[in-house]
Amino acid sequence: MLVDPRTLERGMHVSHALHNGNPVWPQTNCYVDLWIELLHGWELDPVAALGFTVSQDFEGDQFTFFKYPLDDLERLYGVVVQELSLYESMEDRVAGQTCRGHVVLLEVDGFYLPDNRATSYRREHTKTTIGIDVMMPEAQSVGYFHNEGYHVATGEDYAGLFRRLPALADDVNLLFPYAEVARRRFPALEGTMLVRASLALLRKHLARRPRQNPITAFRTAFPAHQEALMAGGEQTFHPYAFSVLRQLGANFELLGQYLRWLAQHGQPMPESIAGACQKLASEAMVMQFRLVRSIISRRVDRCQDCLEQLEASYEAAVPALAGYVGEAEY
């Protein structure tokens, strides 16, 4: 079998500190987790770009599925991300980009991802995004970033990911997935310039923050959510928990880490603000446990004390941060 030396190098990949040290939320969402490890693999600091987390809002049925803004990635790291057209052959398009040293962010079926052994691998079909930097069609092997690390898929897994299995290849109604290509086009900022640019982006995102406490809006909607969950049972809980409580808790855990990063790089931040972010992350996890227990036992738990803690923690985090560092005109 042919071996790409980049795959061997990535085999030594050690997850970033955001994915180590027993965080409350070990995983955030597939896009953010991928970028954390991809930037880390490029020897760039993914924490510097986390200021966007201050803009998370409640969208009525879920909290914002938060992502690194592409403009921020270009400003801080010189990384340009554009949509990739997958015409004719998905394999050829991905291979063509990785041969040029770029990374392809590709939506795939988690059924064929071996790193998903504890969840969807060979069990259920789920959509997720991976970052491919090594592609060897002749060896049916692909190296990719996903969740907390770097992985390799070969053989039948490779064939499933790229739709070479007979059942997939013969399905004329199967649409190409969404794909992006990430290129390191400009020099990344370093040192003081990185910190200053990061702080400027934070002020820009603070100008975009919700003007009303999003937890208050969540409290209003939660009784109806809970009623639907009690009727739907455990099978409805997991997608709800991912879209609501994990996005909320993981977002603010990352914000707390970012504020501590600023403090470590010469921008003092009140510890009370970072502490409020961590409290919000922890309380979201507590509420998730209580909610699933309520569904299993069929005993309604309104989680009022959790919601009060979340609401107060938000006030002590985002509005307090805006008052401390200011915001840019928007």
C-alpha positions in Angstrom: 0.0 0.0 0.0 1.2 3.5 -0.9 1.8 5.7 2.2 1.7 9.5 2.1 4.2 10.9 4.6 1.7 13.5 5.7 -0.5 10.7 7.0 2.3 9.3 9.1 3.0 12.8 10.5 -0.7 13.3 11.3 -0.7 9.9 13.0 1.3 11.7 15.7 -1.3 14.4 16.0 -2.1 15.3 19.6 -5.5 16.9 20.2 -5.5 20.6 21.2 -5.9 21.5 24.8 -9.5 22.6 24.2 -10.2 18.9 23.7 -8.1 17.7 26.6 -8.1 18.4 30.3 -11.7 17.1 31.0 -13.8 19.9 29.5 -17.5 19.9 30.5 -18.3 19.6 26.8 -15.6 17.4 25.1 -17.3 18.0 21.7 -19.0 21.1 20.5 -20.2 20.6 16.9 -18.5 18.9 13.9 -17.5 22.2 12.3 -15.9 23.9 15.3 -14.2 20.8 16.5 -12.8 20.2 13.0 -11.4 23.7 12.8 -9.9 23.5 16.3 -7.8 20.5 15.3 -7.1 21.7 11.7 -5.7 25.0 12.9 -3.8 23.2 15.7 -2.4 20.8 13.0 -1.2 23.9 11.1 0.5 25.0 14.3 -1.9 28.0 14.7 -3.8 28.8 17.9 -7.5 28.2 17.4 -8.4 30.0 20.7 -7.5 33.4 19.2 -10.6 33.3 16.9 -13.2 32.3 19.5 -14.4 35.8 20.2 -17.4 35.2 17.8 -19.0 33.0 20.6 -20.3 36.2 22.2 -22.9 36.5 19.4 -24.8 33.3 20.1 -28.6 33.7 20.3 -31.7 31.6 20.9 -33.3 30.9 17.5 -36.7 29.8 18.9 -36.2 26.1 18.6 -32.4 25.9 19.1 -29.3 27.9 20.1 -27.2 29.2 17.2 -25.1 26.4 15.6 -22.0 28.4 16.2 -19.1 28.4 13.6 -15.8 30.1 13.1 -16.7 33.0 10.7 -14.7 32.7 7.5 -13.7 36.3 7.5 -12.1 35.8 11.0 -10.1 32.8 9.8 -8.7 34.9 6.9 -8.0 38.0 9.1 -6.2 36.1 11.9 -4.6 33.1 10.1 -4.5 34.0 6.4 -6.8 31.0 5.6 -9.2 31.5 2.7 -12.2 29.2 2.6 -14.4 28.9 -0.5 -17.1 26.6 -1.7 -15.8 23.7 -3.8 -17.8 22.4 -6.8 -17.9 18.6 -6.9 -18.6 18.1 -10.6 -18.3 14.7 -12.3 -16.2 12.9 -9.7 -16.1 13.7 -6.0 -12.9 11.7 -5.7 -11.1 13.6 -8.4 -12.1 17.0 -7.1 -11.0 16.2 -3.5 -7.7 14.6 -4.7 -7.0 17.6 -7.0 -7.2 20.0 -4.0 -5.3 17.9 -1.5 -2.5 17.4 -4.0 -2.1 21.2 -4.1 -1.7 21.2 -0.3 -5.2 22.4 0.5 -7.8 20.9 2.9 -11.3 19.9 1.7 -14.1 20.3 4.2 -16.6 17.7 3.1 -20.0 16.7 4.3 -20.1 12.9 4.7 -22.1 10.0 6.2 -20.9 9.2 9.7 -21.9 5.6 9.0 -18.5 5.1 7.3 -16.2 7.0 9.7 -14.2 4.6 11.9 -13.5 7.3 14.5 -17.3 7.2 15.2 -17.2 3.7 16.7 -18.9 4.8 19.9 -21.8 6.4 18.0 -22.8 6.2 14.3 -20.1 4.0 12.7 -21.9 1.1 11.0 -25.0 1.8 13.1 -26.8 4.8 11.6 -26.5 7.3 8.8 -25.7 10.8 10.1 -24.4 13.9 8.5 -21.1 15.4 9.6 -18.1 17.3 8.2 -14.5 16.2 8.0 -11.4 18.0 6.9 -9.4 16.0 4.3 -5.8 16.8 3.8 -4.5 13.5 2.4 -6.3 11.6 -0.4 -4.9 8.4 -2.0 -7.5 6.9 -4.4 -5.1 4.3 -5.7 -4.7 3.0 -2.1 -8.4 3.6 -1.2 -7.2 5.7 1.8 -8.0 9.1 3.1 -6.7 11.1 6.1 -9.0 13.6 7.8 -9.6 15.8 10.8 -12.8 15.1 12.7 -14.1 15.7 16.2 -11.1 15.8 18.6 -8.4 14.4 16.3 -7.0 13.1 13.1 -8.0 9.8 11.5 -7.7 7.5 8.5 -10.4 5.6 6.6 -9.5 2.8 4.2 -11.1 0.1 2.1 -14.9 -0.2 2.4 -15.1 2.9 4.6 -13.3 4.9 1.9 -15.6 3.5 -0.7 -18.6 4.4 1.4 -17.4 8.0 2.0 -16.8 8.6 -1.7 -19.9 6.6 -2.9 -18.0 3.9 -4.7 -20.1 1.1 -3.1 -22.5 -0.3 -5.7 -25.7 0.7 -3.9 -24.4 4.3 -3.7 -22.7 4.5 -7.1 -25.9 3.4 -8.9 -28.2 5.8 -7.1 -28.7 8.5 -9.7 -30.8 10.6 -7.3 -28.0 11.0 -4.7 -26.8 14.6 -4.8 -23.3 15.7 -4.3 -22.6 16.9 -0.7 -21.6 20.5 0.2 -17.9 21.0 0.2 -15.4 23.8 0.9 -11.7 24.1 0.3 -9.4 25.8 2.8 -6.2 27.4 1.6 -3.3 29.0 3.6 -3.0 32.0 1.3 -1.7 34.8 3.5 0.7 34.9 6.4 -0.8 34.3 9.8 -0.7 37.0 12.4 1.6 36.3 15.4 2.3 37.8 18.8 1.0 41.2 19.6 -0.6 41.7 16.2 -2.6 38.5 16.7 -3.9 39.6 20.1 -4.8 43.1 18.8 -6.7 41.7 15.8 -8.4 39.2 18.0 -9.6 41.9 20.4 -10.8 44.0 17.5 -12.9 41.1 16.2 -14.3 40.5 19.7 -15.5 44.1 19.8 -17.1 43.6 16.4 -18.9 40.5 17.5 -20.1 42.2 20.7 -21.8 44.7 18.5 -23.7 41.8 17.0 -24.7 40.2 20.3 -28.4 39.7 21.2 -29.8 42.8 22.9 -32.1 40.7 25.0 -30.9 37.8 27.2 -31.3 34.7 25.0 -31.8 32.5 28.0 -35.0 34.5 28.9 -36.3 33.7 25.4 -35.3 30.0 26.0 -37.2 29.9 29.3 -40.3 31.1 27.6 -40.1 28.4 24.9 -39.0 25.6 27.2 -42.4 24.4 28.5 -43.5 23.7 25.0 -40.2 22.0 24.2 -40.5 19.8 27.3 -44.1 18.8 26.4 -42.9 17.6 23.0 -40.0 15.8 24.5 -42.2 14.0 27.0 -44.5 12.9 24.2 -41.6 11.8 21.9 -39.5 10.0 24.5 -35.8 9.2 24.4 -35.5 9.1 20.6 -36.3 12.8 20.4 -34.0 13.8 23.3 -30.6 13.4 21.7 -31.1 15.7 18.7 -32.8 18.2 20.9 -30.0 18.1 23.5 -27.4 18.5 20.7 -29.1 21.5 19.1 -30.1 23.2 22.4 -28.1 22.4 25.5 -24.8 21.3 23.9 -24.7 24.3 21.6 -25.4 26.6 24.5 -23.0 25.0 27.0 -20.1 24.3 24.6 -20.3 27.8 23.1 -19.8 29.4 26.5 -17.2 27.0 27.7 -15.1 28.1 24.6 -15.8 31.8 25.4 -14.5 31.3 28.9 -11.3 29.7 27.5 -10.9 32.6 25.0 -11.2 35.2 27.8 -8.5 33.4 29.8 -6.4 33.3 26.6 -6.7 37.1 26.3 -5.6 37.5 30.0 -2.6 35.3 29.4 -1.6 37.5 26.4 -1.6 40.8 28.2 -5.3 41.7 28.1 -6.5 41.5 31.7 -10.1 40.2 32.0 -12.1 40.0 35.2 -12.1 36.4 36.3 -15.8 36.8 37.2 -16.7 37.0 33.5 -14.8 33.9 32.6 -16.2 32.2 35.7 -19.8 33.1 34.6 -19.1 31.4 31.2 -17.9 28.3 32.9 -20.9 28.3 35.2 -23.2 28.6 32.2 -21.5 25.6 30.6 -21.7 23.5 33.7 -25.4 24.4 34.3 -26.3 23.5 30.8 -24.8 20.0 31.4 -26.7 19.7 34.7 -30.0 20.6 32.9 -29.2 18.0 30.2 -28.9 15.3 32.8 -32.0 16.3 34.6 -34.0 16.5 31.4 -33.1 13.0 30.2 -33.8 11.7 33.7 -37.2 13.4 33.5 -38.0 11.8 30.2 -36.9 8.3 31.2 -38.9 8.5 34.5 -41.9 10.2 32.9 -41.8 12.8 35.7 -41.8 16.4 34.6 -38.9 18.5 35.9 -39.3 22.2 34.9 -35.6 22.8 35.7 -36.5 26.3 36.9 -33.4 26.6 39.1 -31.2 25.6 36.2 -32.8 28.2 34.0 -32.4 30.9 36.6 -28.7 30.1 36.9 -28.3 30.1 33.1 -30.1 33.4 32.8 -28.0 35.1 35.6 -24.8 33.6 34.3 -25.4 35.1 30.8 -25.9 38.5 32.3 -22.7 38.2 34.2 -20.9 37.1 31.0 -21.8 38.8 27.7 -23.3 42.1 28.9 -20.6 42.4 31.5 -17.9 41.7 28.9 -19.3 44.4 26.5 -19.3 46.9 29.4 -15.7 46.0 30.1 -14.1 46.0 26.6 -16.6 48.0 24.6 -17.9 47.2 21.2 -17.2 48.3 17.7 -19.7 50.3 15.6 -21.8 47.9 13.5 
